[in-house]
Structures are given as structure tokens and as C-alpha cells.
Amino acid sequence: MTNLFRLPVLWAALLSIAIPGQTQTFRVTIANTLQQPALDGRLLLLISNNDKDEPRNQINDAAGTQMVFGIDVDGWQPGGSSLVDMHAFGYPIERLRDIPAGDYYVQVLLHKYETFHLKDGHTVKLPMDRGEGQHWNQAPGNIYSAPVRVHFDPATSGEISLTIDHIIPSIEEPKDTRYIKHIKIQSKLLTEFWGRPMYIGAHVLLPEGFDEHPTVKYPLAIFHGHFPADFDGFRTTAPDEDLKPDSSARFRITGYNKIVQQEAYSFYKQWTGPGFPRVLAIEIAHANPYYDDSYAVNSECLGPYGDAITYELIPEIERRFRGIGQGWARFIYGGSTGGWEALAVQVFYPDQYNGCYASCPDPIDFHNYTTIDIYNDRNAYYVSSDYKKTPRPGYRDYLGHVSALVKDMNQRELALGNADHL
């Protein structure tokens, strides 16, 4: 009899334990007003404990990052819904059930994918760059919901309903000016590799006197680096006297925006001055489905970007803007990623370029891939040791203070896009 009386108590105790699948979840629908077709992509649930900005703009590698959880969707039909539940992978908290109960600002965004049928026979689904430089939270055509405040408690069951009813608008192409021109071409090589039209381009800074001397041909100064929205660091007007000084956390300085404007204006005065060399300066635009630039080399995954830039884009720039068109009349430069690219381009195409200026390049090989030796280290996240587990740092400030680990940075990438989806 005693055991029978204990059964209700035991049953009540079992019910009080969170059962997988019973955790509070999010049911996402797309408003009919958006008139979307069947969609593939990465559905991102964004959760913030503050309303200083939209949650989609608060995901980063810094200590103050907010939360993101992602799931893949395939063929999401209009009128249907998707459920973000305990299976969603998150950053910096891995699962919804581990979020502390409380009030949050919540938003969802669908990062749209395209299907690519590659030349090598593979089929992949990836987010094509749409002019924003591979920023998922700003990509034109992505759809999202307005932030709402909700109370979330992982210990309870039930669904929180969210409706996607906004679309990120297209980005206006930069306009030509007297000094800055823009070029975009369809690459035959990349189109063949990707199985759909693919484009590369550049922003071109013309030398002083370009229009006044129509028969003069010019050498080429090629800047490599991350995605450029337009030609940067060149300004034909004096700094704005009414500009409110901002603060730069990276450089620990107030008024950085004023310094940027002043340096851009100073460069304009140098560029147009009587003693400055007359050259064509260009910034390459080669954002792609994987990243904001291609690293300017041929790749098994990305295709022949090195050949496309060297043998298609640059000759077309020289044709349109009166370049000399010879390897001896081209030099390349860049810093960080651009430094790596400048070195790589000079090594792989020695006859097409006449020297490079590589500043603080990315790791040249994988023996020193930041803090990892890919060839020899047994673990990318922790330093090998017999008796302790030391996490590998991923980001530090000027004093050496670590704000992100390699593991953290990879976790963020996995939440934003699952590699298993390829």
C-alpha cells in the first residue's frame, strides 16, 4: 500500500521535469502581404535583453553580443509556418532551454539561399551577395519581423507567435562622379563555374587631367581588400564643420569621423596636386556566395576568381579607362586580408603585376592560422596539454585582453549558417 500511495508523488515529480520538445518555442509565419515564393534559407531567431538597436544588429564576437538561434528551411511554402525549437543551434547560448527566464526583445529574419548547380557536379544552397558585402542582417531581399517584447521561460511549454512582414530593400548602385567611376562585368569564367550569371567589378579613381588629356594612357594601382561599397578615403569637399564627433572603440578615440573626413579631403588635394603621380587607382569588388571577397585566387570552392580578375576584369578596366595594359604597368597593394591577396596575386601571376605592397597580411600559410597550426595541432579550440585545458583566444584588444575565443567565433558562424546544409 505504501508504494501505491507514493505513485502520485512520483508522477508529479516526473511532470515537473522539462521534457524534450515541451520547452517554450517560437512559431514563425510569413505575412501574405510579402507575396513570397517557396523559400530556402537560414531562419534566424534573434533575442536581445535591450532595445538599444534591433536584435539583428547586435550579433557579434564582442562580450556584449546578444543571442541568435538558427535552423535551415527548404521549400518554405507561402501560408506555412516554421518552428524554432530546442533543435535550433544558438550563439552564445547553444540551446533555447538554457536561456534564463525573463523579458526579451525578439525578432526573426530569413537569410535567403539560392541553389547553385556547379560545373564540378555539386549542388549547393548558398546566400548570394546582393550588393551589401555579405551582411546577412542588411542583405536586400531578406525578410524579417519587427522586434517585439516577450516573456520567455524555457521551463514552460507553448508557442510564441512571430510574423515576418518586412523586406530589406535593394541597395542603390553608387553613382559616377568626376573622379570616381564604377564598372561591373559578367565574368564568363565564373558564370561557367557557378551555373548562373556571376559579376565582378571595381571602383575606379581617375587621375587629375584625365579628361583634358584624352590620348594619355595610365598605369594601374590595384587595391585589394574587403568589400568596398564605393571608393573609400577620397573626398572633394572640406570636412563638415557641424559633424558631431563620434567615439571609436577600436581606436579609443573621440572624433574619429572627423579624422576620416579630413584624411579623405587631404588625399584629394594630394591626388590632384601638381607633384602627384598620375595613375588609375582601383578597388576590386568580388563579393560572392561565401564571403565579402574571394581572396583573389582560384579556388576549388569559389571557382576561378584569380583568373577572372586578372584576365577579364583588369583588361576591361584598362580598355575603358585608357590603362597601359601591360604587367609592368600594374602594381598591387592592400592590408590584412588585402595584404594576403596582394602577395598571392603577385606570386600566382608574376608576369601580370610588377610588384606588391603587402601590409600586415593574413597568415600566409596554415602553420600560423592566427593561434592555430592546422597541420600539427590536434585541436583548434584548445591548446594541447597533459593536465589542463587552455582555450585558444580568437580576439584581443591592444592590451591583450581577450574578448572572444576561437570556439566562440566558430559557434557564431554555425548558428548563422549550418555547414551541413551545403
N, C-alpha and C positions, 0 to 999 in steps of 0.2 A: 504493500500500500504506500509505503514511503516513497518508492521510486515513481509511482504513478502521480503522486502529488507534485513531484519535482518536474515532471514533463512540461507543464505550462511555463514554469520559470525558465527552463532551458530553452523552450521555443521562443519566448520573449527575448531572451539574450541573443539568440541567433538572428532574430529580425532586426535587432539594433545594430548588427554589423553591416557595414556598407557592402552591398552585393555588387559585383561587376555588372555594369550596364544599368544600375539603378542610380548612379551619380547624376546630378543635375547636368543637363545637356543644352545644346543650342540648335534650334530648328531654323534653317535659313531658306527663304524663298526669294524669288526674283519678281519684282513688280511687272505686271503686264505692260505697263506704260513704256518700259525699256525696249520691248519688242526684240528680244534676243533670240538667236537661233540656238540649236543644240550646242553646248559649250564643253570644252575640255579646259582643264587648268588646275591651279592650286588655290583652294579656298582657304583663306587666312582669317582666323578669328583673332582679333586684336583687343587686348584688355589692359586698361590703364587705371591707376589709382588716383589720377589727377586729370583736370581738364585744361591744362596749360596749352595743349595742342591736340589735334586729332590723334587717337591711338596709332594710326598708320604712320604717323610721323615721329613716333617715339621709340622705334625699334632700332637698336644699335649695339655696338660692342662695349659701350661705356657702362660704368657702375649704375647709372640711373636708368638703364633700359627698362621698358615695360614688357608685357608678355605677348607672345604670338603662338598660336597653335594652327597647324596646317594639315589638310587632307587633300588627296587627289580627287578630282571629279572627271568623269568621262561621259560624254554624251548627255550632259545635264539638259533635260528637256524643259521647254517653257511650261510653266504651271506646276512643275515638280518641286521638290524640296530636297535639301541635303542636311544631314545630321552631323554636327560636330560633337563627338562624344569622347569617351575615355580612350579611344584608339588614336585620337589626334596626337601628333607629336609636337611638343612645345619647347619654347625657349623663353627665359632661362629656366623656368619650371617645366619639367618634361611632360607631366600629365595633368589634366584638369582636376583630378581628385586631390591633387596636392596644393591647390590654391587655397590660401586662408579665406575663410568666410568673411564677407564684407561687401561694401558698396563699391562698384567699379563703373568706369565708362567703357562701353563695349562697342565694337564696330567690326564689320566683316567686309572683306574685299576678295574678289576673284581675279587672280592673275592669269590672264588668258594664254592658252597654249595653241600653237599651230602644229599640224602634222607634216613632217618633212620626210620625203622618200629619197634617201641619199643615193648618190652614184654607186657607193660600195655595197648597196643592197640592204642597208639598215633602214629601219623606220623609227623615227624618234618624235616625241612631242616636246616642244620647247617654246618658251616665250620669245617671239621675235621682237627685237628692238623697234620702237615706233617713234624714234626721234628724241627720246628722253635720256638716252645713255644708260639703259638697263637699270632703271629705278622702278621697282615694282609698285611703289606707292604713288608714282607720278605717271605711269605708262598710259598714254592715250588709249582709250577703248576698254581699259579695265573698269569693272563695275563695283560699286561699294555702297554701304549703308551710311547714313548719318550716325554719329555717336549717340548712344542712349545710356542713361544711368540705370543700372540694375543692381539688385541684391543677389549675390551668388553665394551659395552654400553647398559645397561638394557632398555634404552628408545627407542632403535631401534629394528626392527624386523629382521628376518633372522636367518640362522643356521650357526654355526661354525663346520666344519667337523674335526673329530679326528679319527685316525685309531690305533687300538690295534695291535701291531706287535711284541711284546716281551713277553717272558715267563720266570718266575723266575725259575732257575734251582734247581734240587734236592740238598739236603744237605748231604754231606758225613758223614757217621757214624763215631763217634770218635774211634780211634784205641787203642787197648790194649797196655800197656807198662809194664815194670817190676812190678810197684807198683799199677797201676790203671787198672782195668778190667771192662768190661761192660756186662750187662745182660738184655735181653728183652724176655718176655714170653707172649704168648697169654693167656689171662685170660678167663677161662670158664665162670665165673660169669658175667663178663662184656660183653662178647660176647653174652651170652643169653639175657641180658638186652637190648643191643643196636641192636641186629638183624644182626650183621656183625662182622667180626673178630676185636677184640679190644686188645691192647697190653699195658702192663706196664713194667717198667724196673728200673734199678738203675745203678749208677756208684759206683764201689767198690774199696776202698783203702786198699790194703793188708798190714799187719804188717811186719816189718823187721823180717827176718828169716823165712818167710812163706815157701819158697821152701826148706830151709835147715832142717826144722823140719816137715816132711810130716805127722806125726801122731798127732800133736798138734791140738786141737780144740779151737776156739776163741769166746769170747763174741762179741756182736754186738752193735755198736754205730750208731744210725739211725738219720740222719739229715733230717728234713722236711723243706720245703720252696718252693719257686717258681721254675719254670722250669730250670733245670741245663743242659746246653749244654754238659758239661763234669764235672768231679770232679774239683771243684774250690779251689783256695788257696793253691795249692801244686805244688812246682817247684823244680826239681832236679838240676838245674843249677843256678849259681850266677846271680844276676841282670845284665842286659845288660848295659854296661858302656856307649854305644853310643845311648841309648834310649833318644829321645828328650822329655823333660818334658812337660806334658800336664797340663791343668787347669781344676779343678773340681769346677763347680758352686755350686754343692750340699754341698761340704765340705769347700769351699772357700780356696782352697789350690792349689799351683802350684807344679807339680811333683808328683801328686797322683799316676800315673802309676808306678813310681819308688818305691814308698812306697809299692804298691801292690806286685810287684815282690820281694822286699826284705822280706816282711812278708811271702810270699809263700815259699821262699827259707829257711827262718828261721824255718818255720814249718816242712819242710822236714828234716832239721838237728835234730830238736827235735824228730820227729816221728821215725827216725832211730837211735836215741841216746840210750845209754845203760839203762837209767832210765825211759824210756817212756813206759806206759802200752801197751801190745800187744793185739790189738783188731782189728776187721774188722769195718771200717767206711764206711757207705754207704749214698748216696744221692738218694732219690726216684725221678723217672721221671714218672709223671702221668698227663701230659697234655691231654686235652680232647676237645670235640667239643664246650665247653662253655668257657674254661679258660686255663691258663697255668699250673694249678694244680687243684686237685679235692677237696682240703681241707681234704683229707684222711679219710673221713667219708662216711657212707651210706647216700644216698640222693634220694628223690622222682624223681628229675630231672636227676641226673647224674648216678644213679644206685649204686651198692654195692662196691664202691671204698674202703671203710674201710675194708670190708671182703676180697676183692681181694688182697689188700696189706698185710694184717695180716696173712691170711690163705693160700694164693697162692704164692705171690712173696717172702716174707721173708723166709718161709721154703725152697724155691728153692735156694735162695742165700746161706742159711746155708748148704744145701746139697752140692752145687757146691764148696763152699769155706771153708768147714770144720768149720762151726759155731757150737756152743754147742747145739743150737736148743731148748732151754728152756726159758720160760718167765723171770726167774730170771737173765738170762744172756743177756738181751736186755735192753738198755736204749735209750731214745729218747731226742732230743734237737732241737731247732730252735728259730728264732726271727721273730717278726712281724707276717706275715701270718704263718710262720713256728712255731712261738710260740703258736699261736692258735691251730695249728694242733697237736703239741706235747701234749698240755693239753687235747685236745679232744680224741686223741688216748689212752692216759693213763686212761681217765675216761670211755670210752666205752669198752676198752679191758684191764681191770685191772689185769687179770691173765696172759696176754701175754707180759707185759712190767714191768720192775722193777724200774720205776721212770722216770721223765722227767725234763728237764731244759728248762723252757719257758721264753724267753726274750722278753720284750715289745710286748706282743701278741696283735693281732687284738682284737676289742671289743668282750668280752666273750659272752655277750647276746645283744639283740637289745634295751635295755634300754639306752645304750650309744653307738649307732652306729655312731661313730665319733661325729658329733654335733646334732644327731637326736635321739630322743626317739620314736622308731617306734610304741610302744604300746600306747603312750599318746599324742604325738604331733599331731596336726591337719594338719600340712603342713610340708613337707620335705624340702621345699625351703626357707621358711620364718619363722622367729620367731613370734609366736602369740603375737598380741598386739592390743589394742583398737584403737590406734591413729597413729601408724606408721608401716611401712613395712620394716623389717630388714632382708636382705638376709643372709642365713646361709653360713659361709665360708667352703670351701672344701679343700683348701691347703694354708699353710702359711710357711714362712721361719723361721729361728732361732730368728729373731727379732719380729715375729708376723705379718709381712706384708703379707696380703692376695693376692694371685695371681690367685686363681680360686674359684668360688662359686660352691656349690653343684649343682645348676641348670645348670651351665656351663658344669660340668663334665658329667651330665646325657644327656645334649644336644649333646655332642660329641659322646656318646655311641649310641644315637638314630640315628645320621647321619651315623655312621659306620655300624649299623645293626638294622633294624626295628623289634621290638619285635612282631609286628602284623604278621610277616611272619611265625612265628612258628606254 
